[in-house]
Amino acid sequence: MVRARAPVRIDFAGGWTDVARFAQESAGAVANAAISIYSYASVSRDEAREGAKGGIRIYAADFDLYIEASDIRRLEYDGNADLVKAAIRHLNVDESFSITTRSDAPPGSGLGTSAAMGVALIGALSRLVGRPLLAHEVAELASEIEREELHILGGKQDQYASALGGVQFMEFFGETVRAAPLRLAAATEFALQKHLVLCYTEQSRLSGDIHQRVTDAFARGEPGTTGAMADLKRIAREMKDALLLGDLDAFARLMSENWENQKRLHPSVTNARIEELFAIAARAGAAGGKACGAGGGGCLVFIAQPDREHLLRQALRDAGARIIDFVLDHAGLQVT
């Protein structure tokens, strides 16, 4: 039995600029953090089917979905556990085994859940077949599977955050990624974890749809989109400095500036429900905030004014949002 878990992430600044299309002419930049919300994958050789080489059983616990196939060639992409199937096929696992997957994150959360699941799957499957991979190799393979095998639009920050863990500053040069951990002062990390508030809007969203709209607008050279993309890169670099200096006032300001530029990318990044929650958060003591991931629903992250996080949490609960508790995850992918 091999078990793996991988954390999801909160993107503090620079999201979207990790997409290779947007990082060709000038490098993208992202500041993010892995958090203690996990995707899990457990894989075991199936002794009961030992004579049936290549027999595969998949159980996706989040959807109570069972899939069986006699061998990897019979795994077809049909919208059901396609990420699991793609990881199995990509690693060419040619033996009988059972696999179970589960995620802590709500659906369409904007926290990079599918990337975390891909990282956990590759970590578990590669160990099962005796080909353990380094963290950056897992991240690259997980990204390759999503983008090239399943044709899912997106960048690479999610996979790298999940595989590496911790608070990271990442730069993107087309397909090339350079990641550096941000060693925060103990007081900065304490204050950050105390005052960050993560909530789920109870609205799922399909990030691929939003990615396509932004990509099309960028390709047309729409000034709002191209200008916002340049600002997002700058904000991420300033966010890195704010975190290393322990300047959480600047951190809060930059989160909000990032959100304003996210909205400039395309109107679908926000909606009436999201704007309502931002207004409620501002009145309740939020110093800054942004939507996670592509926006359009999913999770929002706020940083409260000093010692007002309890008021912010209650106000968001009263408005029907779900508070998600977490701490920073410094381990990244874990395989046992």
C-alpha positions as CSV (number, residue, x, y, z in Angstrom):
1,M,0.0,0.0,0.0
2,V,1.3,3.4,-0.9
3,R,-0.5,6.5,0.4
4,A,0.2,10.1,-0.7
5,R,-1.2,13.5,0.2
6,A,-0.6,16.9,-1.4
7,P,-1.7,20.3,-0.2
8,V,-3.7,22.9,-2.1
9,R,-2.6,26.5,-2.2
10,I,-3.6,30.1,-1.7
11,D,-2.3,32.4,-4.4
12,F,-1.5,35.8,-2.8
13,A,-0.5,37.6,-5.9
14,G,0.4,37.1,-9.6
15,G,-2.0,34.3,-10.5
16,W,-2.6,34.0,-14.3
17,T,1.0,35.1,-15.0
18,D,2.2,31.5,-14.5
19,V,0.5,30.5,-17.7
20,A,3.2,30.0,-20.4
21,R,1.2,32.0,-23.0
22,F,1.3,35.0,-20.6
23,A,5.0,34.5,-19.7
24,Q,6.6,34.4,-23.1
25,E,7.5,38.0,-23.6
26,S,8.2,38.9,-20.0
27,A,8.5,36.6,-17.0
28,G,5.5,35.8,-14.9
29,A,5.7,36.0,-11.1
30,V,3.6,34.5,-8.3
31,A,3.6,34.6,-4.5
32,N,1.6,31.7,-3.0
33,A,1.4,29.4,0.0
34,A,0.5,25.7,0.5
35,I,-2.1,25.1,3.1
36,S,-3.4,22.2,5.2
37,I,-6.3,21.3,2.9
38,Y,-5.3,18.1,1.1
39,S,-5.9,15.8,-1.8
40,Y,-5.2,12.1,-1.0
41,A,-4.4,9.1,-3.2
42,S,-4.0,5.5,-1.9
43,V,-2.8,2.7,-4.2
44,S,-2.4,-1.0,-3.5
45,R,-1.4,-4.0,-5.5
46,D,-4.5,-6.1,-5.9
47,E,-3.6,-9.5,-4.6
48,A,-7.1,-10.9,-5.3
49,R,-6.7,-10.2,-9.0
50,E,-3.1,-11.2,-9.2
51,G,-3.7,-13.5,-12.2
52,A,-5.4,-10.7,-14.1
53,K,-2.4,-8.5,-15.0
54,G,-3.2,-4.9,-15.5
55,G,-6.6,-5.1,-13.8
56,I,-7.5,-1.6,-12.4
57,R,-10.1,-0.5,-9.8
58,I,-10.6,3.2,-9.1
59,Y,-12.8,4.6,-6.4
60,A,-13.2,8.4,-6.4
61,A,-14.6,8.9,-2.9
62,D,-15.7,12.6,-3.4
63,F,-18.2,11.4,-6.1
64,D,-18.8,7.9,-4.8
65,L,-17.7,6.8,-8.2
66,Y,-16.3,3.3,-9.0
67,I,-14.5,2.5,-12.3
68,E,-13.0,-0.9,-13.3
69,A,-10.9,-1.8,-16.3
70,S,-9.0,-4.9,-17.4
71,D,-6.0,-2.9,-18.4
72,I,-4.8,0.7,-19.0
73,R,-5.7,0.6,-22.7
74,R,-9.4,0.4,-21.7
75,L,-9.3,3.5,-19.6
76,E,-11.2,6.1,-21.7
77,Y,-11.6,9.8,-21.0
78,D,-15.3,10.4,-20.4
79,G,-15.5,13.1,-17.8
80,N,-15.3,10.6,-14.9
81,A,-12.1,10.5,-12.9
82,D,-10.1,11.5,-16.1
83,L,-7.2,12.9,-14.0
84,V,-6.8,9.5,-12.3
85,K,-7.0,7.7,-15.7
86,A,-4.5,10.1,-17.3
87,A,-1.9,9.6,-14.4
88,I,-2.2,5.8,-14.7
89,R,-1.8,5.9,-18.5
90,H,1.0,8.4,-18.4
91,L,3.1,6.3,-15.9
92,N,2.2,3.1,-17.8
93,V,1.3,1.2,-14.7
94,D,0.9,-2.3,-16.1
95,E,-0.2,-4.4,-13.1
96,S,-3.3,-5.1,-11.0
97,F,-4.0,-2.4,-8.4
98,S,-6.7,-0.5,-6.7
99,I,-6.7,3.3,-6.2
100,T,-8.8,5.5,-3.9
101,T,-8.8,9.3,-4.1
102,R,-10.3,12.0,-1.9
103,S,-10.0,15.7,-1.5
104,D,-10.7,18.0,1.5
105,A,-11.4,21.0,-0.6
106,P,-14.9,21.9,-1.9
107,P,-15.6,21.6,-5.6
108,G,-14.5,24.4,-7.8
109,S,-12.7,26.1,-4.9
110,G,-10.0,27.9,-6.9
111,L,-7.4,26.4,-4.6
112,G,-5.7,24.2,-7.2
113,T,-7.4,21.0,-6.0
114,S,-7.0,19.1,-9.3
115,A,-3.3,20.0,-9.4
116,A,-2.9,18.7,-5.8
117,M,-4.7,15.5,-6.7
118,G,-2.4,15.1,-9.8
119,V,0.6,15.6,-7.6
120,A,-0.7,13.0,-5.0
121,L,-1.5,10.5,-7.7
122,I,1.9,10.8,-9.4
123,G,3.6,10.6,-6.0
124,A,1.8,7.4,-5.1
125,L,1.9,5.7,-8.5
126,S,5.5,6.4,-9.2
127,R,6.5,5.0,-5.8
128,L,4.3,1.9,-6.4
129,V,6.2,1.1,-9.6
130,G,9.6,1.8,-8.1
131,R,10.3,5.1,-9.9
132,P,10.3,7.8,-7.1
133,L,10.5,11.3,-8.5
134,L,11.9,14.6,-7.1
135,A,9.3,17.2,-6.1
136,H,9.9,19.4,-9.2
137,E,9.7,16.3,-11.4
138,V,6.3,15.5,-9.9
139,A,5.1,19.1,-10.5
140,E,6.2,19.0,-14.1
141,L,4.6,15.7,-14.8
142,A,1.3,16.7,-13.1
143,S,1.3,19.9,-15.2
144,E,2.0,18.0,-18.4
145,I,-0.8,15.6,-17.8
146,E,-3.4,18.3,-17.2
147,R,-2.3,20.5,-20.1
148,E,-1.2,18.0,-22.8
149,E,-3.2,14.9,-22.0
150,L,-6.4,16.4,-20.8
151,H,-6.1,19.8,-22.6
152,I,-6.9,21.8,-19.4
153,L,-5.9,25.4,-19.7
154,G,-3.8,26.7,-16.8
155,G,-0.4,27.5,-15.5
156,K,2.1,25.7,-13.3
157,Q,2.0,27.4,-9.9
158,D,-0.6,25.0,-8.5
159,Q,1.5,21.9,-9.1
160,Y,4.7,23.5,-7.8
161,A,3.0,24.8,-4.7
162,S,1.5,21.4,-4.0
163,A,4.7,19.4,-4.6
164,L,7.1,21.8,-2.7
165,G,4.9,23.2,0.1
166,G,5.7,26.3,2.1
167,V,5.4,30.0,1.1
168,Q,7.0,30.4,-2.3
169,F,8.0,33.0,-4.8
170,M,7.9,31.6,-8.3
171,E,9.0,33.0,-11.7
172,F,7.9,31.7,-15.0
173,F,9.8,32.0,-18.2
174,G,7.5,30.4,-20.8
175,E,7.5,26.7,-19.7
176,T,10.5,27.1,-17.3
177,V,9.8,27.6,-13.6
178,R,12.1,29.0,-10.9
179,A,10.7,28.6,-7.4
180,A,12.3,30.0,-4.2
181,P,11.0,29.4,-0.7
182,L,10.3,32.5,1.3
183,R,11.7,32.1,4.8
184,L,9.3,34.3,6.8
185,A,10.2,35.6,10.3
186,A,8.3,33.7,13.0
187,A,6.3,36.8,13.9
188,T,5.3,37.4,10.3
189,E,4.1,33.8,9.9
190,F,2.2,33.9,13.2
191,A,0.4,37.1,12.3
192,L,-0.3,35.9,8.8
193,Q,-1.9,32.7,10.0
194,K,-3.9,34.5,12.7
195,H,-5.3,37.2,10.4
196,L,-5.9,35.3,7.1
197,V,-9.5,34.3,6.6
198,L,-10.5,31.8,3.8
199,C,-14.1,31.4,2.9
200,Y,-16.0,29.4,0.3
201,T,-18.7,31.3,-1.6
202,E,-20.8,28.1,-2.0
203,Q,-20.5,28.8,-5.8
204,S,-18.4,26.4,-7.8
205,R,-16.9,27.6,-11.1
206,L,-15.2,26.1,-14.1
207,S,-11.8,27.7,-14.3
208,G,-11.3,26.5,-17.9
209,D,-14.1,28.7,-19.1
210,I,-12.6,31.8,-17.5
211,H,-9.1,30.9,-18.7
212,Q,-10.4,30.6,-22.3
213,R,-12.0,34.1,-22.1
214,V,-8.9,35.7,-20.7
215,T,-6.7,34.0,-23.2
216,D,-8.9,35.2,-26.1
217,A,-8.9,38.7,-24.7
218,F,-5.1,38.6,-24.3
219,A,-4.6,37.3,-27.9
220,R,-6.8,40.2,-29.2
221,G,-4.5,42.6,-27.4
222,E,-7.3,44.2,-25.4
223,P,-5.5,46.9,-23.3
224,G,-7.4,46.2,-20.1
225,T,-6.2,42.5,-20.2
226,T,-2.6,43.1,-21.2
227,G,-2.2,46.0,-18.8
228,A,-3.6,44.0,-15.9
229,M,-1.3,41.1,-16.7
230,A,1.7,43.4,-16.5
231,D,0.5,44.8,-13.2
232,L,-0.1,41.4,-11.7
233,K,3.6,40.5,-12.4
234,R,4.7,43.7,-10.7
235,I,2.4,43.1,-7.7
236,A,3.7,39.6,-7.1
237,R,7.3,40.9,-6.9
238,E,6.3,43.6,-4.5
239,M,4.3,41.0,-2.5
240,K,7.5,39.0,-2.1
241,D,9.3,42.0,-0.6
242,A,6.4,42.7,1.7
243,L,6.4,39.2,3.1
244,L,10.2,39.1,3.6
245,L,10.1,42.4,5.4
246,G,7.1,41.4,7.5
247,D,5.1,44.4,6.2
248,L,1.5,43.0,6.5
249,D,0.0,46.5,5.8
250,A,1.7,46.4,2.4
251,F,0.7,42.8,2.0
252,A,-3.0,43.7,2.5
253,R,-2.8,46.6,0.1
254,L,-1.2,44.5,-2.5
255,M,-3.8,41.7,-2.2
256,S,-6.5,44.3,-2.9
257,E,-4.6,45.8,-5.8
258,N,-4.1,42.3,-7.2
259,W,-7.9,41.7,-7.0
260,E,-8.6,44.9,-8.9
261,N,-6.3,43.8,-11.6
262,Q,-7.8,40.3,-11.7
263,K,-11.2,41.9,-12.4
264,R,-9.6,43.9,-15.3
265,L,-8.7,40.6,-17.0
266,H,-12.3,39.8,-17.9
267,P,-15.8,40.6,-16.4
268,S,-16.4,36.9,-15.6
269,V,-13.7,37.0,-12.9
270,T,-16.3,38.5,-10.5
271,N,-20.0,38.4,-10.0
272,A,-22.7,39.9,-7.8
273,R,-22.3,37.3,-5.0
274,I,-18.5,37.9,-4.9
275,E,-18.9,41.7,-4.8
276,E,-21.4,41.3,-2.0
277,L,-19.0,39.3,0.1
278,F,-16.2,41.8,-0.5
279,A,-18.4,44.7,0.7
280,I,-19.4,42.7,3.8
281,A,-15.8,41.9,4.5
282,A,-14.7,45.5,4.2
283,R,-17.3,46.6,6.7
284,A,-16.3,43.8,9.1
285,G,-12.6,44.6,9.2
286,A,-10.9,43.2,6.2
287,A,-7.7,45.1,5.3
288,G,-7.4,43.4,2.0
289,G,-8.6,40.4,0.0
290,K,-8.9,38.6,-3.4
291,A,-10.5,35.7,-5.1
292,C,-8.4,32.5,-5.2
293,G,-7.4,31.0,-8.6
294,A,-9.3,32.2,-11.6
295,G,-12.2,33.8,-9.7
296,G,-15.8,33.6,-10.8
297,G,-16.7,31.7,-7.6
298,G,-14.9,29.3,-5.4
299,C,-12.9,30.7,-2.4
300,L,-12.0,34.2,-1.4
301,V,-9.1,35.0,0.9
302,F,-9.0,38.1,3.2
303,I,-6.5,39.5,5.7
304,A,-8.2,41.1,8.7
305,Q,-7.1,44.2,10.4
306,P,-5.2,43.4,13.7
307,D,-7.4,41.3,16.0
308,R,-10.5,41.7,14.0
309,E,-10.5,38.3,12.3
310,H,-13.2,37.0,14.6
311,L,-15.5,39.8,13.4
312,L,-14.7,39.1,9.8
313,R,-15.2,35.4,10.1
314,Q,-18.6,35.9,11.8
315,A,-19.8,38.4,9.2
316,L,-18.9,36.1,6.3
317,R,-20.7,33.2,8.1
318,D,-23.8,35.3,8.6
319,A,-23.7,36.1,4.8
320,G,-23.8,32.4,4.0
321,A,-20.2,31.8,3.2
322,R,-18.3,28.8,4.6
323,I,-15.2,29.5,6.6
324,I,-12.3,27.1,5.9
325,D,-9.8,26.7,8.7
326,F,-6.2,26.0,7.8
327,V,-2.5,26.5,8.7
328,L,0.4,26.8,6.3
329,D,1.8,23.5,5.1
330,H,5.6,23.4,4.8
331,A,6.0,19.7,3.8
332,G,4.4,19.6,0.4
333,L,3.9,16.2,-1.2
334,Q,4.1,13.4,1.4
335,V,4.3,9.7,0.3
336,T,4.3,6.8,2.7
